[in-house]
Every structure is written in C-alpha cells, then in structure tokens.
C-alpha cells in the first residue's frame, strides 16, 4: 500500500516540471497545422472603433480579454490591426474563450506583428500551470510583418506584450494582426492529474485485493 502511494506521489512530482514545455513558430502554416478548432481575429469587425476601453475591446468577439497595461483603457484598432496606443504594452487573457480548456487557457496563440528597433518588445507568457517564459520579438516593419506563435500542452493562459518579463511601456511601436488562438489537434500527453488518478486507482485495487485475501 505504502509502495503504491509512493509511486503515485513520485509520478505527480515527475510530471510537474519547473517549466512548461512549449514550441514557438515563425511560419503561420506550420503553426496552424498544430491546431484543431481555431478562432482568427483580423480586427475588421465593424464593431471595433478607433479607440475603445478594455471592456469594450474584449466584448466585441468575446474570445480574448484585453488589458492595456501602459496607457489606461486605450485600445486602438486602425487600418486593420490592433495596438494599445500603438506604443503601449498590453495583456491578452485566453482563459475564457470558446477554444480554451478547462478555464486554464488555449493550446496555441499566434499573430502577425510589426514593431521598430527603438524598443525591444517581448512576449511574456504565463502558462496554465503558472510557469512563465519571456521571448523577445524581432523588429519587423509594417510592410514586412513577422509572425510569432507558441503552443504548449500546459496551455497558454495570458500573454503580455511589452518590455521583458511583463514590464509596461509607453514608447516604441507595436501592432498585431490576425490573432489566431486554438486547441490541439490531438489530446496532449497525460497531465499530472491523469497520472495521480492512475496512482489512486492503483491504491484502490490494492485495497480490494488485500480485503479479498483477508
């Protein structure tokens, strides 16, 4: 009995890494091939206006919660792209979308972007298990936009666009287009909960076997 409990606990510890495993993409087709159901916002919905609050911006599609973290409540949609003042930082929250999993986030997040070299913008990602990572994004022009995406079986809960490690800013330039979120094409690897459940099931089986022998 104790041995099986030790196995269950060990399985839980082994399957809870200090850092979530994730993959990044710079090619949209490669990223979208990893997704099942996806939602794409090209920021052309007529309900978007030039300037709107966090609540209004988030409610139009209801798929992503936006919070401008540099300029307060200043979300802009212009020329078919989104920015937070166009030189401010912002957060996107993916825990309550139609493609999220269990309220913990989405399997993948990707978007086209442009920025300038005057300020290095980063994507600070918080995964569904609470771990984080910071990825600096390269400078790309408005007419030669880059693409960035991330997938993780631990899910993406939030993503801060701004200075490294979620730092806020009021300067530089950053715009995004064609925000694409989605779930996985296949069921992710067994999670901590699954492994723990298997361990507990083993404990129940051992208990029944012992009672039968008695």
N, C-alpha and C positions, 0 to 999 in steps of 0.2 A: 504493500500500500504506500509506504513512505517512498519507495523507489519510484513508483509511478508518479507520485506527486512531484518528486524532484525532476523527473523527466518533463512534466508539464510546465513547471516553472522555468526550467532551462530552455525549453522551446520558446517560451514567451520572451525571455531575455535575448536569445539569439536572433529572434525575428524583429527586435526593436532596435534598429541601428541608430547611431548618434545622428546620422544624416540620411534623409530620404534619398533614394536613388532616382535620378531623372535623366532625361535626354533633351538636348537642345537642337534646333533646326534653323537653317538659314534659307531653305528652299521650301516654298509653300506646298508643292505637290508631295514632297516626302513627308511633311507633317500631316497633311490631310489624309494620307494613306493609313495613318495610325488611328484615325478616329472612326467611330461608328456614327451615331447621330450627332450632328453639329449645328450650331447657330452662327450665322455670319451677320455682323452689323457693318454695313458700308456707309453709315451715317448719312443716308439720303432720305430717311423717313421724314415726311413733310412736317411732322410734329416737332422735330428739332428746330430750334431757332438759333440765332447767332449767339445769344448769351442766356444761360439758364442756371438755376440753383442745382445743388447736389440732388435734392429730392426730385425735381422735375427731370433732370437728366437720367436718373436711374429708373424713373417710372415709364418712360416712353416705350421701351421694349420690355422692361421688367426682367431682363436677363443678367444684367450686371449692375452692381451698386457702385456708383462713382462718388468719390470724395476728393475735392480739390484740397490739397494739403499745403500749397503755397498761398495762392490767393484764395480767400474765403468765398465759397459758393460762386465760383466764376468758371463755368464750363462753357467752352465755345465750340460750335460746330460751324465751320465755314469752308466753302469750296470742297465739300465732300469729305472732310476729315475732322477729327476731334482733337482738342487740346485744352489744357487748363490754363487759360490766359495766353496760351502758346509760348509762354516762358515760365510756367509754374509747374510744380510737382503735383502728383495726384495718386490716388489709390483706387484699384478696382477689386471688388469683392465678388467672388464666384460661388458662394456657399448656398445661394437660394435661387438657382436657375433651373430651367426645365431639363438640363442635362447634367446637373450635379448629382453626386452620390451621397446619400445619407446625410445631407447637410454639411459635408466636410469639404466640398469643392468639386472641381471638374478635373477630368483626366488630362486635358490639354488646353493651352491658351496660346494663341498666336496672332500676330498683326503685322501689317506693313507700317513702316515708320520713316520719318526723316528728322534730322537734327543738324546742328552745326558743331564745329570743333571748338567753339568758345567755352563750352561747359560739358564735361563728360557725364552724360546721363546713364543711369543704371536701372536695371530691373531687379528689385529686391523682392524675392519670392518667399511666401510663407506657405508651407505645405500643410496638408490635412492633419499630419501628426505633430504639428507645432514647430518642426525644424525649419530652418531658413537657409537661403543662399543668395548671394549677390552676383549679378552678371553685368559687366559694363558693356554698353551698346556702342557700336562704332558710329562715327559721323557719316551721315548719308544726306544727300541733297534732296530737295523737294522733287526734282525731275528724275532722280535716280534713287528711288526709295529702297531701303533694305527690308528684310523680313526677319522676324525673330519669333520663335515658338519654343515651348517647353512642354514635355509630357512627364507624368510621374504616376506610378501605381499608388503612391501615397496621396495623390490628388493635389491640386493647386487651390488653396483657399483664398489668398489675396496676392496682389502684385502691386508694389509701389514703384512708380516711375518718377525718378528724380535723382538726387545725389545718392552716393553709395550707402548701403545699409538702411535705406528708407529715409535718408535725410531730405528735408524740404528745401525748396529753392524758389526764387522769384526771377531768375535770369536764365540766359541761354535760350534755346529754341527746341521744342519737341512737339511733333504731331503724329497721330496714328490713324490708320485707316483699316477697313476690312478686319475688324476684330473677330476672331474665329475661336469659339470655345466648343468643346465636345467631350463625349465619353469614349471609352475604349472600344475597339473592335472585338477584343477578346477579354475574358474575365482575367483580372490581374492575378499575380501569384498569391498563394494563401497568406492572409494577413495574420497579425498577432492574435486577433480574436478567433480566427479559424483554428489556429494551432492550439490555443488554450482550450477551445471547445473540444478538440480531439483528445487532449490530455485528460480533461474532466470526464469524457465518455469512457476513457480507459479506466479511470478510477471507479466509475460506476460498475463496469464489467467485472473488475477485480473484486469489488464488494459482493456482487451477486455470486461470483464463483466461490468466495470464501464461505458465504452463508450456506451454499449447497453442500460444500464439503463438511460443514458442521452438522 
